[in-house]
Amino acid sequence: MKQKLAFSFVLLLVVGLIIGCGADTPWEDGTYPASAEGYNDEISLEVVISGGEITEINILEHSETPGIADSAFDAVIPAIIEAQSTDVDSVSGATLTADAVIEAVEKALAAAEK
C-alpha cells in the first residue's frame, strides 16, 4: 500500500513538472509590429504570437526591389517560424533585406517578452 502511495505521489510530481514546464513560454500572445531599415527603406512587419509560439510574420510595408526582396521574405520568414528563433541564415543576394526582417522580428519578440 505504501509503495502504491509513493508511486502515485512521484507520478503526480512528474506530471506536474511536465505541465508546468510546457506552460512557461517566453512570449505573450498577441500581434507585435516592428520595423527595421532594409536596402531601400524601412520594412514594417508584424509578428503574431499564439500559444507562446511565433505563428505568423506578415510584411506590412516595404520599398524593397520586387523579385530580389521576395527571395529574402520567402526564405527567412518560414525559417524563423520553424526555428522559433531569429538565429537563421541570411539570404545571399538580398542580405540587407533578410537582415532587416531578422532585426524587425527581434524587436517584435523583445516587445512580446514576458
N, C-alpha and C positions, 0 to 999 in steps of 0.2 A: 504494500500500500504506500509506504514511504517512497519507494522507488518511482511509482507512478506519479505521485505528487511532485517529486523533484523533477522528473522528466517533463511534466506539464508546465512547471514553472520555468524551466530552461527554454522550452519551446515558445512560451509566451514572450520571454525576453528576446529571443532571436527574431520572432515575427515583429515585435515592436521596434527593434533596431532597423530591420529591413524597411518597414513602413516609414519610420522616422527619417531615415537617410534619403529615401526617394522623394520625400516632400520638400527637402531643402534644395531649392533651385536658386541659381544666382540672380535671376531676373524676375521682376514683377511683370505680370501680364499687362499688355497694353500695346499701343501703337506709338512709336517714338520717331519723330522726324529729326533729321540731321543733314548737314551738307559739308562738302569739302571742295577745295579747288582742284578742278580737273585740268585738262590740256588747254581748252578754250575758255572755260568759265566754271562757275560753281556747278556741282552736281548735287541736286537735292533728292533725298530719298526718305523712305520711312521703313522702319523695321517693326514687324509685328511679332510680339511675344505671346504665345499661348501655351498654357501648361508649363510655364517656365522655360520653354524652348523657342528658338527662332523658327518661325513657321513661314514667314514671308519677308521678302525685301523688295519693295516697289520703288522704281525710279520715278520721281515726281516731275523733275525738270532737269534738262541738261542742254548744253550747246556743243556737245562733242560731235566729231565728224561721223556721220552715218556710215555704216559699213566697218569702219575701224573700231569705233567705240562698242559696237554691237558684240564684237568678239570678247571684249572685256566683261560686258554685262552678262553675256551668255555663259561665260566660264566661271567668273568669280562669285556671282550670286549663288548659284547652286552649290558651289564648293563650300561657301560659308555656312549655308543651311545644313549641308550634310555633316560638316565638321563641328557644327555648333560653336564655331570659333572663327576669328579673323586670321588665324595662323594658317593661311592658304597661299598658294603660289600666285604670283602676278601673271600678267599676260604679255608675252613678247609682242612688240609692235603697237601695243596700247597700254604701255606700262603706267603712264601718268593717269590715265582714266581708271585702270584697275586699282592703282594705289589710292586714288581719291574715293573710290567705292569702299575700299577697306577702311580708310580713315573715317569716312562718314558713318559706317556701321559701328566702328569702335566708339564714336561719340554717342550714337544712339544707345548702344549697350551700356555705356557709362551712366547714361540718364536712367536706364532701366534697372540698374543695380539695386538690390535690397539694402 
